[in-house]
Amino acid sequence: MEREPRRLADALAEVRRVTQSLAAPLSAEDQMVQSMPDASPTKWHLAHTTWFFETFVLAPRAPGYRVFDPHFNYLFNSYYESVGPRHLRPARGLLSRPSLAEVKRYREHVDEALQRFLREGGAVADAATLEVIELGLHHEQQHQELILTDVKHALAQNPMAPAYRDDAAPAARGAALDDPPPLAYRPCEGGLVEVGHAGPGFAFDNEGPRHRVYLRPFTLGTRLVTCGEVLDFMADGGYRRPTLWLAAGFEAVTRGAWTAPLYWEERDGAWWQFTLGGSRPVERAAPACHLSYYEADAVARWMGARLPTEFEWERAAAGAPVGGSFVESGRLHPASPTPAANGALGHLYGEVWQWTASAYAPYPGFVTAGGALGEYNGKFMVGQMVLRGGSCASPRSHLRATYRNFFPPDARWQFSGIRLARDA
């Protein structure tokens, strides 16, 4: 994205519009629900992404800007200790006030000020300010995906299994969906390779600096692991066999009484799953999703393989087009694979985030930025695992080969799945 004020203003207007469109199918009651501490209400997402622009762009940089409500700095700060105290994360669902209508007025107030700043005063906006605005756009795209994953978890707690949108995740049609393409492995060269972002274009700070790593020759699965393969893992006692699991993983299985991926339910001998389109039969050929790192690792071991490292994944994805099912498709559920030509890697992007075997850690030479925005990524570089590739709930323009997503190894509510790897 070119950091020219008017182009940035257009991009800003579109990103903010998409966020509102994702919230549109939800009632005010839907937008207040917080179903677990790791999730946030939709209303909070709408306010927090607005708070980001007000706090880091308008208040310190736009002459004459009037803060909408000083209380919002406490209510909608996420984790920026440098900015000040904040409302407890697990209690975000208790914020019945401000109302949804007032949060919408807050967004309008900030949007008008941002557009005025960029279109009328943008000629004097320095490069640092434009860089913060661009960061804010990508930050809001992250929250667009979180709106969908968090509301899916919330709606799944309702015994009525209500759909976020009735036309999402259409029911499977056709016998061909029972037969995914055969799982093959594509050879990938090893050696000393460069990884990490080096420009041009936007990247988060955790994607650099670009550096060299040594890779042994490896092979990568040509498609994602399917629901059918996970069903076979389950039928073979996979969730009851400690030898397949990391110790912490089997503890999570036992503690959580896991017997299937999140949102799966057995009814009269058949497996169903909750989707953003309501309950649907599990499609054997569709990519398996809502698996933790622990489950991904265990399934890979059961299948005689392993998870790729994040650098193996990046090496394989370098130069590949960003194609697949993303939030723009409106499907909001992983699509079944089609045969890939000549052993190509299918579904590198979209469908499900792909767990890697890499712990989320700083790259050599990584330096945390100064100020509050230095808290964006760096302070989370412990106790989490890296995922690559994006999902059916990700904005397509948000993804690239160097993008590093990260979650704790027991996280299941994201659209996360499995690609296999083997040593060559």
C-alpha positions as CSV (number, residue, x, y, z in Angstrom):
1,M,0.0,0.0,0.0
2,E,1.5,3.3,-1.0
3,R,1.8,5.7,1.9
4,E,0.3,8.7,0.1
5,P,-2.3,10.5,2.2
6,R,-5.3,10.3,-0.3
7,R,-4.6,6.7,-1.2
8,L,-4.3,5.9,2.5
9,A,-7.6,7.7,3.1
10,D,-9.3,5.5,0.5
11,A,-7.9,2.3,2.0
12,L,-8.9,3.4,5.5
13,A,-12.5,4.1,4.4
14,E,-12.7,0.6,2.8
15,V,-11.2,-1.3,5.8
16,R,-13.5,0.6,8.2
17,R,-16.5,-0.2,6.0
18,V,-15.7,-3.9,5.9
19,T,-15.5,-4.1,9.7
20,Q,-19.0,-2.6,9.9
21,S,-20.3,-5.0,7.3
22,L,-19.0,-8.0,9.4
23,A,-20.9,-6.7,12.4
24,A,-24.1,-6.0,10.5
25,P,-25.7,-9.4,10.8
26,L,-25.4,-9.3,14.6
27,S,-27.9,-7.8,17.0
28,A,-26.9,-5.5,19.8
29,E,-27.3,-8.5,22.2
30,D,-25.0,-10.6,19.9
31,Q,-22.4,-7.9,19.9
32,M,-22.1,-7.8,23.7
33,V,-21.5,-11.5,24.4
34,Q,-18.1,-12.6,25.6
35,S,-18.1,-16.4,25.8
36,M,-14.6,-16.9,27.2
37,P,-11.6,-14.8,28.4
38,D,-9.7,-15.2,25.2
39,A,-12.5,-13.8,23.1
40,S,-14.0,-10.3,23.0
41,P,-17.4,-9.0,22.2
42,T,-18.0,-7.6,18.7
43,K,-18.9,-4.2,20.2
44,W,-15.5,-4.1,22.0
45,H,-13.7,-4.9,18.7
46,L,-15.5,-2.0,17.0
47,A,-14.5,0.4,19.8
48,H,-11.0,-0.9,20.3
49,T,-10.0,-0.5,16.6
50,T,-11.4,3.0,16.8
51,W,-9.5,3.7,20.0
52,F,-6.3,2.7,18.2
53,F,-6.6,5.5,15.7
54,E,-7.8,8.0,18.2
55,T,-5.0,7.2,20.6
56,F,-2.0,6.8,18.3
57,V,-3.0,9.1,15.4
58,L,-5.5,11.8,16.1
59,A,-5.0,12.8,19.7
60,P,-1.2,13.3,19.4
61,R,-1.0,14.3,15.8
62,A,-4.1,16.0,14.5
63,P,-4.3,19.7,15.5
64,G,-7.6,20.6,17.3
65,Y,-8.8,17.0,17.6
66,R,-11.5,16.6,20.3
67,V,-11.4,13.2,22.1
68,F,-14.8,11.6,21.9
69,D,-15.0,10.4,25.5
70,P,-12.0,10.3,27.9
71,H,-13.4,7.2,29.7
72,F,-12.8,5.2,26.5
73,N,-9.1,5.2,27.0
74,Y,-9.6,2.9,30.0
75,L,-12.4,0.8,28.5
76,F,-10.9,0.0,25.1
77,N,-7.2,-0.2,25.7
78,S,-6.2,-3.8,25.0
79,Y,-2.8,-4.4,26.5
80,Y,-0.8,-1.2,26.1
81,E,0.7,-0.7,29.6
82,S,2.5,2.5,28.3
83,V,-0.9,4.1,27.6
84,G,-2.3,3.5,31.1
85,P,-4.6,1.3,33.1
86,R,-7.4,-0.6,31.4
87,H,-10.5,-2.7,31.9
88,L,-9.8,-6.3,32.6
89,R,-9.9,-8.5,29.5
90,P,-12.2,-11.3,30.9
91,A,-14.7,-8.6,31.9
92,R,-15.2,-7.0,28.5
93,G,-18.6,-8.7,28.2
94,L,-19.9,-6.8,31.2
95,L,-19.7,-3.4,29.4
96,S,-23.4,-2.9,28.6
97,R,-22.5,0.7,28.4
98,P,-21.5,2.5,26.3
99,S,-24.3,1.2,24.1
100,L,-23.7,-0.1,20.6
101,A,-25.3,3.0,19.2
102,E,-22.8,5.2,21.1
103,V,-19.9,3.0,19.9
104,K,-21.1,3.5,16.3
105,R,-21.1,7.3,16.9
106,Y,-17.6,7.0,18.3
107,R,-16.5,5.3,15.0
108,E,-18.2,8.0,12.9
109,H,-16.5,10.7,15.0
110,V,-13.1,9.2,14.5
111,D,-13.6,8.3,10.9
112,E,-14.6,11.9,10.0
113,A,-11.6,13.2,11.8
114,L,-9.2,10.7,10.1
115,Q,-10.6,11.5,6.7
116,R,-10.4,15.2,7.3
117,F,-6.8,14.9,8.6
118,L,-5.7,12.8,5.6
119,R,-7.6,14.6,2.8
120,E,-7.2,18.2,4.1
121,G,-4.2,18.1,6.3
122,G,-2.4,15.1,4.8
123,A,0.0,17.2,2.9
124,V,1.7,18.0,6.2
125,A,1.4,14.5,7.7
126,D,4.9,13.2,8.2
127,A,6.0,9.7,7.2
128,A,5.9,8.4,10.7
129,T,2.2,9.4,11.0
130,L,1.3,7.7,7.8
131,E,3.2,4.6,8.9
132,V,1.1,4.5,12.1
133,I,-2.1,4.8,10.1
134,E,-1.0,1.9,7.8
135,L,-0.3,-0.2,10.9
136,G,-3.8,0.7,12.2
137,L,-5.4,-0.6,8.9
138,H,-3.6,-4.0,9.3
139,H,-4.4,-4.0,13.0
140,E,-8.1,-3.6,12.1
141,Q,-7.9,-6.4,9.6
142,Q,-6.7,-8.7,12.4
143,H,-9.7,-7.7,14.4
144,Q,-12.0,-8.4,11.5
145,E,-11.0,-12.0,11.6
146,L,-11.3,-12.0,15.4
147,I,-14.9,-10.6,15.1
148,L,-15.7,-13.8,13.2
149,T,-13.8,-16.3,15.4
150,D,-15.1,-14.7,18.6
151,V,-18.7,-14.5,17.6
152,K,-18.5,-18.1,16.3
153,H,-17.5,-19.2,19.7
154,A,-20.2,-17.2,21.3
155,L,-23.0,-18.5,19.1
156,A,-21.8,-22.0,19.6
157,Q,-22.6,-21.8,23.2
158,N,-26.3,-21.2,22.4
159,P,-28.3,-24.5,22.4
160,M,-30.3,-23.2,19.4
161,A,-27.0,-23.2,17.3
162,P,-27.9,-20.0,15.6
163,A,-26.2,-19.0,12.4
164,Y,-24.2,-15.9,12.1
165,R,-25.4,-15.7,8.5
166,D,-27.7,-18.3,6.9
167,D,-25.8,-18.3,3.6
168,A,-22.4,-19.0,5.2
169,A,-20.8,-22.4,5.0
170,P,-23.2,-24.0,2.5
171,A,-24.0,-27.6,3.0
172,A,-21.9,-30.1,1.1
173,R,-23.2,-31.3,-2.2
174,G,-22.0,-34.2,-4.4
175,A,-20.3,-37.5,-3.8
176,A,-17.0,-36.1,-5.0
177,L,-16.7,-34.3,-1.6
178,D,-16.1,-37.7,0.0
179,D,-12.9,-38.2,-2.0
180,P,-10.2,-35.6,-1.5
181,P,-7.2,-35.7,-3.8
182,P,-4.6,-38.2,-2.6
183,L,-2.1,-36.9,-0.1
184,A,1.3,-36.6,-1.8
185,Y,4.5,-34.9,-0.7
186,R,6.4,-32.3,-2.7
187,P,10.2,-32.3,-2.4
188,C,11.7,-29.0,-1.3
189,E,15.4,-28.1,-1.5
190,G,17.3,-27.3,1.7
191,G,20.4,-25.2,2.1
192,L,21.1,-21.8,3.3
193,V,18.0,-19.6,2.6
194,E,16.9,-16.1,3.4
195,V,13.6,-15.7,5.3
196,G,11.7,-12.7,6.7
197,H,10.4,-9.5,5.2
198,A,12.7,-7.2,3.3
199,G,10.1,-5.1,1.5
200,P,8.6,-3.5,-0.5
201,G,5.2,-3.2,1.2
202,F,3.9,-3.4,4.7
203,A,5.0,-5.9,7.2
204,F,4.7,-6.2,11.0
205,D,7.8,-5.8,13.0
206,N,7.9,-9.5,13.9
207,E,8.4,-10.4,10.3
208,G,12.0,-9.1,10.3
209,P,14.8,-8.6,10.1
210,R,15.4,-10.7,7.0
211,H,18.1,-13.3,7.8
212,R,19.5,-16.6,6.8
213,V,18.6,-20.0,8.1
214,Y,19.8,-23.5,7.2
215,L,17.2,-26.0,6.1
216,R,17.7,-29.7,5.5
217,P,15.9,-31.1,2.4
218,F,12.3,-31.8,3.3
219,T,8.9,-32.6,1.7
220,L,5.6,-30.8,2.3
221,G,2.1,-32.2,1.9
222,T,0.4,-31.1,-1.3
223,R,-2.9,-30.5,0.5
224,L,-4.1,-29.8,4.0
225,V,-5.1,-32.7,6.4
226,T,-8.9,-33.4,6.0
227,C,-11.7,-34.0,8.3
228,G,-11.8,-37.5,7.1
229,E,-8.3,-38.1,8.2
230,V,-9.1,-36.7,11.6
231,L,-12.1,-38.9,11.8
232,D,-9.8,-41.9,11.2
233,F,-7.5,-40.6,13.9
234,M,-10.4,-40.5,16.3
235,A,-11.6,-44.0,15.3
236,D,-8.1,-45.3,15.9
237,G,-8.3,-44.1,19.5
238,G,-6.1,-41.0,18.8
239,Y,-7.5,-38.9,21.6
240,R,-6.9,-41.8,24.1
241,R,-3.3,-42.8,23.2
242,P,-0.8,-40.8,25.2
243,T,2.1,-42.1,23.0
244,L,0.9,-39.8,20.2
245,W,0.9,-36.7,22.3
246,L,3.3,-34.2,23.9
247,A,3.0,-34.4,27.7
248,A,1.4,-30.9,27.9
249,G,-0.9,-31.9,25.0
250,F,-2.2,-35.0,26.7
251,E,-2.8,-33.0,29.9
252,A,-4.9,-30.6,27.8
253,V,-6.8,-33.5,26.3
254,T,-7.5,-34.9,29.8
255,R,-8.3,-31.5,31.4
256,G,-10.6,-30.5,28.6
257,A,-12.1,-33.9,28.0
258,W,-11.3,-33.5,24.3
259,T,-12.6,-36.3,22.0
260,A,-12.9,-34.4,18.7
261,P,-12.0,-31.0,17.3
262,L,-13.8,-28.0,18.7
263,Y,-17.4,-27.5,17.5
264,W,-17.7,-31.2,16.5
265,E,-20.7,-33.2,17.9
266,E,-21.7,-36.8,17.3
267,R,-25.4,-37.3,16.6
268,D,-26.9,-40.8,16.0
269,G,-23.5,-42.1,14.8
270,A,-22.8,-39.2,12.5
271,W,-20.5,-36.2,13.1
272,W,-21.7,-32.6,12.8
273,Q,-19.9,-29.3,13.3
274,F,-21.0,-25.9,14.2
275,T,-20.2,-23.3,11.5
276,L,-21.0,-19.6,11.0
277,G,-23.8,-20.9,8.9
278,G,-25.2,-23.1,11.8
279,S,-24.8,-26.8,12.2
280,R,-23.5,-28.8,9.2
281,P,-22.4,-32.4,8.6
282,V,-18.7,-32.9,8.8
283,E,-17.3,-33.1,5.2
284,R,-14.7,-35.8,5.0
285,A,-12.8,-34.0,2.2
286,A,-12.8,-30.6,3.8
287,P,-9.7,-29.3,5.6
288,A,-9.9,-30.0,9.3
289,C,-10.0,-26.9,11.4
290,H,-10.3,-25.7,15.0
291,L,-7.5,-27.9,16.1
292,S,-4.9,-26.9,18.7
293,Y,-1.2,-27.2,18.1
294,Y,-1.3,-30.2,20.4
295,E,-3.9,-31.9,18.2
296,A,-2.1,-31.0,15.0
297,D,1.1,-32.4,16.3
298,A,-0.6,-35.6,17.5
299,V,-2.4,-36.1,14.2
300,A,0.8,-35.5,12.2
301,R,2.6,-38.1,14.3
302,W,-0.2,-40.6,13.8
303,M,0.1,-40.0,10.0
304,G,3.8,-40.8,10.1
305,A,4.8,-37.2,9.5
306,R,5.4,-34.0,11.4
307,L,4.5,-30.3,11.3
308,P,6.7,-28.1,9.1
309,T,8.9,-25.4,10.7
310,E,7.8,-21.8,9.9
311,F,10.9,-21.4,7.7
312,E,10.1,-24.6,5.7
313,W,6.6,-23.2,5.1
314,E,8.0,-19.8,4.0
315,R,10.5,-21.4,1.7
316,A,7.8,-23.4,0.0
317,A,5.4,-20.4,-0.2
318,A,7.9,-17.9,-1.5
319,G,6.7,-16.5,-4.9
320,A,3.4,-18.5,-4.7
321,P,0.2,-16.4,-5.4
322,V,-2.0,-15.6,-2.5
323,G,-5.0,-17.7,-3.5
324,G,-7.8,-19.7,-1.7
325,S,-10.9,-19.0,0.2
326,F,-10.8,-15.8,2.3
327,V,-13.3,-13.6,4.1
328,E,-14.2,-12.0,0.7
329,S,-15.7,-15.3,-0.5
330,G,-18.5,-15.0,2.1
331,R,-18.2,-18.8,2.7
332,L,-16.5,-18.4,6.1
333,H,-15.7,-22.1,6.2
334,P,-12.8,-24.1,4.7
335,A,-13.4,-25.3,1.2
336,S,-12.7,-28.8,0.0
337,P,-9.5,-29.1,-2.0
338,T,-9.3,-29.7,-5.8
339,P,-6.5,-31.8,-7.4
340,A,-3.3,-29.8,-7.7
341,A,-1.4,-29.9,-11.0
342,N,2.0,-31.5,-11.1
343,G,2.3,-31.9,-7.4
344,A,1.7,-28.3,-6.6
345,L,1.0,-27.2,-3.1
346,G,-2.7,-26.6,-2.7
347,H,-4.3,-24.3,-0.2
348,L,-1.0,-22.6,0.8
349,Y,-3.1,-19.6,1.7
350,G,-6.7,-19.3,3.0
351,E,-9.0,-22.1,4.3
352,V,-7.2,-22.6,7.7
353,W,-4.2,-21.2,9.5
354,Q,-1.4,-23.9,9.4
355,W,0.3,-24.7,12.6
356,T,4.1,-24.9,12.4
357,A,6.6,-26.6,14.7
358,S,8.2,-23.2,15.4
359,A,7.9,-21.4,18.7
360,Y,7.1,-17.7,18.4
361,A,10.4,-16.0,19.1
362,P,12.3,-12.9,17.8
363,Y,14.4,-13.1,14.7
364,P,18.1,-12.5,15.1
365,G,18.6,-8.7,15.3
366,F,15.0,-8.0,16.2
367,V,14.7,-4.7,18.2
368,T,11.5,-3.7,19.9
369,A,10.3,-0.2,18.7
370,G,10.3,2.6,21.1
371,G,7.1,3.9,22.7
372,A,3.7,2.2,23.2
373,L,3.6,0.7,19.8
374,G,6.6,-1.3,20.7
375,E,4.2,-3.4,22.8
376,Y,2.4,-4.6,19.6
377,N,4.2,-7.9,19.0
378,G,7.5,-8.2,20.8
379,K,6.2,-8.8,24.4
380,F,4.3,-11.9,23.3
381,M,7.3,-13.8,22.1
382,V,7.2,-16.6,24.6
383,G,4.9,-19.6,25.2
384,Q,3.2,-19.5,21.7
385,M,3.5,-21.2,18.4
386,V,3.6,-19.8,14.9
387,L,0.9,-20.3,12.3
388,R,1.2,-19.5,8.6
389,G,-1.0,-19.0,5.6
390,G,-4.3,-17.3,6.7
391,S,-7.8,-18.7,6.8
392,C,-11.3,-18.5,5.3
393,A,-11.9,-15.6,7.8
394,S,-8.8,-13.6,6.8
395,P,-8.8,-10.6,4.5
396,R,-6.9,-11.6,1.4
397,S,-4.9,-8.3,1.2
398,H,-3.7,-8.9,4.8
399,L,-1.6,-12.0,3.9
400,R,1.9,-12.7,2.5
401,A,4.6,-15.4,2.7
402,T,6.4,-13.8,5.7
403,Y,3.3,-13.2,7.8
404,R,3.6,-14.7,11.3
405,N,0.5,-15.4,13.3
406,F,0.8,-16.8,16.8
407,F,-1.3,-18.4,19.4
408,P,-0.9,-20.6,22.6
409,P,-0.6,-24.3,21.8
410,D,-3.9,-25.1,23.4
411,A,-5.9,-22.5,21.4
412,R,-8.7,-24.1,19.3
413,W,-11.2,-21.3,18.5
414,Q,-9.2,-20.0,15.6
415,F,-9.6,-21.5,12.0
416,S,-6.4,-23.5,12.5
417,G,-5.5,-26.8,10.8
418,I,-2.6,-29.0,9.6
419,R,-0.2,-29.3,6.7
420,L,2.2,-32.2,7.0
421,A,6.0,-32.3,6.4
422,R,8.6,-35.0,6.3
423,D,12.4,-35.1,6.2
424,A,13.5,-35.8,2.7
